[in-house]
Amino acid sequence: MPKRFLSGPVFFAAACAGTPQPAAPDAAPPTIDPSAFIGGPASAVSDRLGPPTFERAEGLGAFRRYDGDACAVYVVTGPGEGGAPVVLSVAAASRDPEGPDIDAGACLAEIATAGA
């Protein structure tokens, strides 16, 4: 007499293994709020991003550029109370002249992460 296997319990166990869960949505890329630097010491930007790729004196202030792979951050500094340099503006742009608009917070995070 041929041996028979009980396939019912195997199929039942496989069916009860659970349904696959949907994949978690991609997490938003990290960002750094550019406004957090405005009015603060100019050194805070370099502390976070590393030394500027380019710096040029502008009267009593300075223009600084920090380069990432896909974007660049532009920081303008000027004298604050007591003459210490403070951040007046922070902006970002694509390094590709025909590239997409760049989110300044995402660009700051890219450069900070690369320098870490």
N, C-alpha and C positions, 0 to 999 in steps of 0.2 A: 504494500500500500504506500503511495507516495506521501511524503511529508508536506504538510501545508503550513505556510507561515501566516500568522495573524497580521494582516496589514491594516486593519481597522484602527487599532490603537496608535500605530505610527502616523497615520493620516490625521487622526484626531489631535495628537500632540503637536504636529506641525501646524495645524489650523489654529491651535490655541497659543502658539508662540507669540502672538501679538501682532498688531498691525504696525507697519513702519511709520515712524513719526516724521512729519514734514521737516525738511531741513530748516534750521534756524536762519532767519534773514541775516544777510551780511551786516556786520556791525558797521556803523558809520565810521569813516576814517577819523583819527584823532585830530583835534584842532586846538589851537592856542588863540585866545581872544586878543586880537591886536590892540583893542582899546585898553587892555590891562597895562600896556606900556606907556600910554599917553600921559604926559605930565610927570612920569617917573624918571629916575636917573638913567642917563644914556647907557651907563654901564650894565644895567639890567638886561638890555638886549644882547650884548656880547656875552654876558654870563650865561644866558639861555641858548644862544645860537653859535657861540664861538666868535673868533675875530672876523671882522668884515672882510669880504673879498676885495672891496674897493672902498676907499674913504677919501673925501675931498673937503677941505675947509671952505666954508661958505660964510664969509663975514665973521660974526661971533659964534656961529654954529658950524655944523658939518652935515654932509650928505654921506650916507653909508649904504653900501649894497652887500647883501648876503645872498650868495648863489646856492641854489639847490639843483637837483638833476633836471627838473621840469619847470622850475620857477625861480624867481628872484624876489627878495624882499627889499624894499627901499625905505630907509629910515632917515628922517630929517631931525636934527637936534638943534637946540638953541640954548642960550643962557637962561637958567632959572633963577630963583631967589638966591642971592649970594654969589651968583655967577657960575655955579655948577651946571654942566650941561644936562638938559632934560629932553625927553622925546617929544617932538611937536607933531609928527605924523608918521604913520606906518602904512605902506601900500605894497601890493604884490602884483606881479605880471608874469605871464608865460615867457619862458626863454625862447620859445618859437614865435617869431613875429606874426605868424598866421595861426598860432595855437589858440586854444579855447580861453575864455575868461578864467581867471584863477581866483579861488577863494583865499584871501589873505591868511585866515586862520589855519587852513590846510597846508598852505605853503610854509608858514612858520613851523608847524609841526613836522613837516618833511625835513626841513633844515635842522631843527633841533634833534630829531631822531638820527639823522645822518652823522651829526657831530658827537653823538653820545658814545 
